[in-house]
Amino acid sequence: MRKRLVVLTGAGISAESGIATFRDADGLWEGHDVMEVASPQGWRKNPALVLNFYNERRKNAHEVKPNAGHLALAGLEKDFDVRIITQNVDDLHERAGSSNVIHLHGKLFESRSTLDPKLVYPMKGWELNLGDTCERGSQLRPNIVWFGEPVPMMEKAIEEALSADIFLIAGTSLVVYPAAGLVHYVPEEVPIFVVDPRMPDLPRRPNLHLYEENASTGVPKVAEELLQNYK
């Protein structure tokens, strides 16, 4: 029986492919206060600004490619039962070939009804505009979990953390909750591998393996270690 490898990824792994992050720029996301473009208040205040912001994010995401970190995780599916929990809204894990991905903060290439959150639609292109409506006539919004909104996939993510045989953290500072709390659900006997150039603050525990480098180089090294010693 293949071991279950549960992976938590954050903005760092996508940044290496060319996707902008806001936490590296004093809370500004390409010139915008994050609360203007990623909160229910921002949406109510200026929906056109929010829609345009995510249109630009989609356009950017179309132009970039998965990096060696994404590809290494997809390759591990040959030998492990890989479950990826990502804080990222892009589709780079899926494009790299990963088949089991939980998006904690929503999906960039989906829209959803402002009237009924169960009405979710895949997006083929990159534009979502004022006047684009769901089947019930309500304006569509990005299917993104904004600040102050519940994280509907969190329970599923906790289940995965509890069931891990190996846990890997890549490209996240572990400061955004509730996602950062997932590490506390990993059973103590389970080895944890952490890949980040700026090592996050972690609880002391046995079986902790630290790789202080970028995901594109560190994740392939972890993959090699897992294939040699943990299959």
C-alpha atoms as one frame of an Amber mdcrd trajectory, in Angstrom:
protein
   0.000   0.000   0.000   1.388   3.377  -1.024   2.162   5.883   1.709   0.038
   9.011   1.870   2.065  12.160   1.208   0.153  15.300   2.178   1.599  18.553
   0.847   0.802  22.114   1.919   1.890  24.728  -0.628   1.800  28.509  -0.508
   2.575  31.595  -2.546   6.304  30.866  -2.738   5.950  27.953  -5.141   3.779
  29.996  -7.532   5.964  33.103  -7.239   8.819  31.153  -8.805   6.680  30.654
 -11.895   6.029  34.402 -12.124   2.778  34.818 -10.200   2.795  37.965  -8.075
   2.292  37.745  -4.316   1.215  40.601  -2.063   2.968  39.640   1.175   6.372
  40.495  -0.268   5.325  44.106  -0.881   4.240  45.514   2.478   0.669  44.289
   2.161   0.202  45.819  -1.285  -0.754  43.630  -4.207   0.602  45.359  -7.306
  -0.336  48.776  -5.963  -3.604  47.782  -4.273  -4.336  47.470  -0.593  -5.341
  43.822  -0.294  -8.607  44.738   1.454  -9.667  46.715  -1.632  -9.471  43.662
  -3.885  -9.793  40.614  -1.608 -12.565  41.345   0.877 -16.380  41.484   0.841
 -16.119  45.189   1.772 -13.904  45.875  -1.234 -16.360  44.046  -3.489 -19.306
  46.077  -2.213 -17.354  49.320  -2.557 -15.976  48.815  -6.060 -16.861  45.552
  -7.837 -15.406  46.792 -11.131 -11.976  47.250  -9.509 -12.137  43.761  -7.992
 -13.186  42.138 -11.278 -10.416  43.928 -13.163  -7.854  42.913 -10.555  -8.701
  39.215 -10.931  -8.875  39.536 -14.709  -5.248  40.656 -14.586  -4.385  37.741
 -12.260  -5.947  35.291 -14.729  -4.176  36.863 -17.670  -0.877  36.542 -15.772
  -1.616  32.923 -14.813  -2.280  32.029 -18.463   1.200  33.261 -19.372   3.228
  31.302 -16.802   4.137  27.637 -16.491   4.542  25.147 -13.640   8.087  25.044
 -12.295  10.296  22.180 -11.128   8.610  22.195  -7.706   5.151  21.630  -9.173
   6.489  18.985 -11.547   8.315  17.094  -8.788   5.107  16.865  -6.726   3.170
  15.559  -9.731   5.902  12.980 -10.409   5.628  11.599  -6.865   2.145  10.278
  -7.664   3.814   7.274  -9.292   5.055   6.071  -5.904   2.931   7.839  -3.270
  -0.703   8.665  -2.616  -0.202  12.423  -2.975  -2.745  14.894  -1.602  -1.974
  18.568  -2.214  -3.500  21.277  -0.061  -2.725  24.653  -1.599  -3.266  28.198
  -0.431  -2.814  29.286  -4.057  -5.736  30.014  -6.360  -3.887  29.341  -9.619
  -4.046  26.018 -11.488  -0.306  25.328 -11.743  -0.491  22.108  -9.693  -3.151
  20.718 -12.020  -1.251  21.834 -15.109   1.853  20.074 -13.769  -0.142  16.834
 -13.550  -1.240  16.617  -9.900  -4.609  14.884  -9.697  -5.704  15.467  -6.092
  -5.610  19.168  -5.193  -7.580  20.965  -2.476  -7.736  24.741  -3.018  -8.239
  26.309   0.410  -8.688  29.834  -0.911 -10.743  29.095  -4.013  -9.950  28.845
  -7.703  -8.899  31.681  -9.978 -10.439  30.061 -13.052 -13.924  29.733 -11.572
 -16.706  32.264 -11.048 -19.637  31.983  -8.699 -23.020  33.560  -8.170 -23.356
  36.408  -5.666 -26.868  35.146  -4.948 -26.185  31.422  -4.464 -22.588  30.358
  -3.606 -23.386  26.808  -4.768 -23.633  28.058  -8.366 -20.016  27.791  -9.535
 -18.862  27.968 -13.147 -15.534  27.075 -14.777 -13.938  29.885 -16.774 -12.354
  29.257 -20.162 -10.979  32.732 -20.754  -9.541  35.311 -18.381 -12.260  37.993
 -18.335 -15.138  38.354 -15.888 -17.015  41.642 -16.159 -19.876  43.630 -14.673
 -23.062  42.316 -16.270 -21.868  38.686 -16.382 -24.574  36.829 -14.494 -25.448
  33.363 -13.191 -28.473  31.409 -14.377 -30.569  33.221 -11.766 -29.600  36.646
 -13.062 -27.144  37.554 -10.282 -23.737  39.140 -10.900 -20.856  36.661 -10.970
 -17.840  37.165  -8.690 -14.476  35.381  -8.514 -14.737  32.022  -6.727 -12.094
  33.157  -4.249 -12.157  32.993  -0.450 -11.655  36.602   0.579 -10.411  37.906
   3.920 -13.174  37.601   6.490 -14.958  34.765   4.652 -15.142  31.151   5.862
 -12.764  28.577   4.360 -15.122  25.789   3.237 -12.380  23.263   2.352 -10.670
  23.536   5.746 -12.381  20.482   7.260 -11.279  18.328   4.341  -7.725  19.688
   4.678  -7.669  18.818   8.398  -8.766  15.263   7.563  -5.869  14.971   5.121
  -3.349  16.296   7.667  -4.565  13.806  10.262  -4.198  10.917   7.801  -0.701
  11.788   6.538   2.165   9.297   6.548   4.504  12.087   5.399   3.821  15.840
   5.442   5.574  18.357   3.188   5.340  22.153   3.468   6.604  24.194   0.513
   6.630  27.917  -0.193   4.521  29.147   2.710   5.390  31.390   5.641   2.715
  29.713   7.821   1.259  33.045   8.898  -2.111  32.909   7.099  -4.712  31.182
   9.244  -6.496  28.851   9.310  -4.175  27.149   6.775  -1.101  27.730   8.970
  -2.715  25.678  11.736  -2.752  22.489   9.639   0.732  21.527  10.829  -0.681
  21.080  14.355  -2.973  18.277  13.120  -0.115  16.170  11.745   0.487  13.179
  14.067   3.742  13.520  16.034   5.345  10.383  14.611   4.875  11.619  11.024
   7.978  13.118   9.354   7.565  16.734   8.244   9.653  18.234   5.444   9.758
  22.029   5.093  11.063  23.860   2.022  11.329  27.661   2.184  14.172  30.192
   1.799  12.843  32.010   4.889  12.099  29.222   7.320   8.716  29.658   9.039
   8.332  29.422  12.805   7.548  25.765  13.510   6.706  23.797  16.635   9.612
  21.692  17.935   9.040  18.042  17.164  10.912  14.912  16.097  11.280  13.985
  12.430  11.510  17.579  11.202  13.558  18.041   8.014  14.353  21.604   6.911
  15.411  22.704   3.426  16.167  26.434   3.470  15.797  27.105  -0.236  13.272
  27.853  -2.956  10.580  25.320  -3.830  11.859  24.842  -7.389  15.138  23.402
  -6.083  14.130  22.159  -2.629  11.042  20.149  -3.565  12.919  18.009  -6.138
  15.530  17.285  -3.418  12.802  16.217  -0.995  11.252  14.081  -3.721  14.569
  12.295  -4.190  14.883  11.758  -0.426  11.339  10.344  -0.228  11.914   7.948
  -3.127  15.144   6.676  -1.569  14.072   6.328   2.057  10.287   6.523   2.505
   8.650   4.386  -0.201
